[in-house]
């Protein structure tokens, strides 16, 4: 399969390593141009290209850049890309560490990926945002293996979601359906599954206990949790971004 990755940071590079190792053709891009990606290409085996080339290469496209940079992506990024090509969003909102305040994400009305979707103008599938990059690269296991990590997948397009779920399984992780993109708050920072590497049954239990509609109390609790997480991550140089 052809996969285009826009973003060559921790998660983008980890995905590139795994996908190339599985035999997929991977193009990878960053904001500074392909000439700056020689080290990434050597490490991952992916081909460095422009963002537009990565988007046009993909049978699946992954957007994995800092949230604050989403509005800076080329407006014609998906020109010529078929409507049935799934676009994965891995983003997390880090107001303290990286992104500054984004007012629309402070109220709880929008999830992070809904905000990204508004900017990109494409239906998105959210996954790979709640796992450490090192774990994504190195902790995939065969189906039914003890200790297999599960990953939540959220999105509104059923066909796109199924393609993404198949890819997640191939990478060595169980899939748990996290419902619509509006319900993807349940896998955002500050929630119980963020960075927890849960098995599928425990992740489903968490989603059932949380419900589908985020309450004001839940939003306040997870914002507070996330602020503590960000402070700890800043101290540790964490790669869960």
C-alpha positions in Angstrom: 0.0 0.0 0.0 1.1 3.6 -0.6 1.1 5.7 2.6 1.8 9.5 2.7 2.9 10.9 6.1 2.8 14.6 6.6 5.0 15.3 9.7 8.3 13.7 10.5 8.4 14.1 14.3 8.1 11.3 16.9 4.9 9.7 15.7 5.4 10.2 12.0 8.9 8.7 12.1 7.7 5.7 14.2 4.9 5.0 11.8 7.3 5.3 8.8 9.7 2.8 10.4 6.9 0.2 11.0 5.1 0.7 7.7 8.3 0.4 5.6 9.2 -2.8 7.6 5.9 -4.2 6.6 6.5 -3.6 2.9 4.5 -0.5 2.3 5.7 2.4 0.1 6.0 5.4 2.4 6.4 9.1 1.4 7.2 11.5 4.3 7.1 15.3 4.4 7.8 18.1 6.9 7.3 21.9 6.8 10.9 22.6 5.8 11.3 20.6 2.7 12.5 17.2 1.6 16.2 18.3 1.6 16.0 18.5 5.4 14.8 14.9 5.8 17.9 12.9 4.9 18.4 11.6 8.4 14.7 10.7 8.7 14.9 8.9 5.3 18.0 7.0 6.4 16.4 6.0 9.7 12.9 5.0 8.4 13.4 4.0 4.8 10.7 6.4 3.7 11.1 8.7 0.7 11.4 12.4 1.6 9.0 14.6 -0.4 6.8 17.7 -0.2 3.6 17.7 1.7 1.6 17.8 -1.6 3.5 14.8 -2.9 2.9 12.9 0.3 -0.8 13.6 0.1 -1.0 12.5 -3.6 1.0 9.3 -2.9 -1.2 8.0 -0.2 -3.9 5.3 -0.3 -3.9 6.4 3.3 -2.6 9.8 4.4 -1.4 10.5 7.9 -1.3 14.1 9.2 0.9 14.2 12.3 2.1 17.8 12.9 1.8 20.1 15.9 -1.8 21.3 16.3 -0.8 24.9 16.1 0.6 24.4 12.6 -2.5 22.8 11.1 -3.8 26.2 9.8 -0.4 26.7 8.0 -0.8 23.6 5.8 -1.1 24.3 2.0 -4.7 25.1 1.2 -4.5 22.9 -1.9 -3.0 20.0 0.1 -5.7 17.5 -0.9 -6.3 18.8 -4.5 -6.5 15.8 -6.8 -6.7 13.3 -3.8 -9.7 11.0 -4.2 -12.5 11.5 -1.7 -12.3 7.9 -0.6 -8.7 8.2 0.6 -8.7 8.1 4.4 -6.9 10.9 6.2 -5.6 10.0 9.7 -5.2 12.7 12.3 -2.9 12.0 15.3 -3.1 15.4 16.9 -3.1 16.4 20.5 -3.7 19.8 22.0 -0.7 20.9 24.2 -1.5 24.5 25.3 1.4 24.6 27.8 4.1 22.7 26.0 3.6 23.8 22.5 0.4 25.1 21.0 -0.6 28.0 23.2 -4.3 28.7 23.8 -6.8 27.7 21.1 -10.1 29.2 22.3 -12.3 26.7 20.4 -10.7 23.8 22.2 -11.0 25.3 25.7 -14.8 25.2 25.7 -15.3 21.5 25.1 -17.7 22.1 22.2 -15.2 20.7 19.7 -12.8 17.8 19.9 -9.3 18.3 18.7 -9.9 16.3 15.5 -13.1 18.2 14.7 -11.1 21.4 14.9 -8.5 19.9 12.5 -11.2 18.6 10.2 -12.6 22.1 9.9 -9.2 23.4 8.8 -8.4 20.6 6.4 -11.9 20.3 4.8 -11.6 16.5 4.8 -13.3 13.8 6.8 -10.7 12.5 9.3 -10.1 9.3 11.3 -8.4 9.8 14.7 -5.8 7.3 15.9 -2.2 7.0 17.1 -2.6 10.1 19.4 -2.7 8.2 22.7 0.4 6.0 22.4 4.1 6.7 23.0 6.0 6.9 19.7 8.5 4.3 21.0 5.6 1.9 21.9 4.0 2.5 18.5 7.3 1.5 16.8 8.3 -1.4 19.0 5.4 -2.9 20.9 3.1 -4.2 18.2 2.3 -7.9 18.7 0.6 -10.6 16.6 -3.1 -11.0 17.0 -4.2 -12.7 20.3 -0.7 -12.4 21.8 -0.7 -11.7 25.6 -0.2 -8.1 26.4 -1.3 -6.8 23.0 -2.1 -3.0 23.3 -5.4 -1.7 22.0 -5.8 1.6 20.2 -9.0 3.7 19.9 -10.1 4.7 16.4 -12.8 7.4 15.9 -14.4 8.8 12.8 -17.6 9.5 10.9 -16.8 7.7 7.6 -17.4 4.0 8.1 -15.4 2.9 5.0 -12.4 5.1 5.8 -12.6 3.9 9.4 -12.5 0.2 8.3 -9.4 0.8 6.2 -7.6 2.5 9.1 -8.6 -0.2 11.5 -7.1 -2.8 9.2 -3.9 -0.9 9.2 -3.8 -0.6 13.0 -4.3 -4.4 13.2 -1.5 -5.0 10.8 0.8 -2.8 12.9 0.2 -5.2 15.8 -2.5 -3.5 17.9 -6.1 -4.4 18.7 -8.7 -1.9 17.6 -11.4 -0.4 19.8 -14.1 1.7 18.0 -14.3 5.1 19.7 -17.4 6.1 17.8 -17.7 9.4 15.9 -15.2 12.2 15.7 -17.3 14.1 18.2 -16.8 11.2 20.6 -13.0 11.2 20.2 -12.7 13.4 23.3 -12.5 10.0 25.1 -9.0 9.3 23.7 -7.7 12.9 24.2 -5.0 13.9 26.8 -6.2 13.9 30.4 -8.5 10.9 29.9 -7.9 7.4 31.4 -6.7 5.8 28.1 -4.1 8.5 27.3 -0.7 6.8 27.3 -2.1 3.9 29.3 -1.5 1.0 26.8 -4.7 -0.7 27.8 -5.9 -4.1 26.5 -9.1 -4.0 24.4 -11.5 -5.1 27.2 -10.3 -2.4 29.6 -10.4 0.3 26.9 -14.0 -0.6 26.1 -14.9 -0.5 29.8 -13.5 3.0 30.0 -15.5 4.2 27.1 -18.7 2.7 28.5 -18.1 4.4 31.9 -17.4 7.7 30.2 -20.5 7.8 28.1 -20.7 9.4 24.7 -21.5 13.1 25.5 -18.8 15.0 27.4 -20.1 16.8 30.4 -18.8 20.0 31.8 -17.5 18.2 34.8 -15.6 15.7 32.6 -14.2 18.5 30.5 -12.9 20.4 33.5 -11.5 17.2 35.1 -9.6 16.2 31.9 -8.3 19.7 31.3 -6.8 19.6 34.9 -5.4 16.2 34.4 -3.8 17.2 31.1 -2.2 20.3 32.6 -0.5 18.0 35.2 0.5 15.6 32.4 2.0 18.4 30.3 4.1 19.6 33.3 5.3 16.1 33.8 6.1 15.6 30.2 8.0 18.8 30.0 10.2 17.5 32.9 10.7 14.1 31.2 11.1 15.1 27.6 8.2 12.8 26.7 7.5 11.6 23.2 3.7 11.3 23.4 3.0 14.1 21.0 
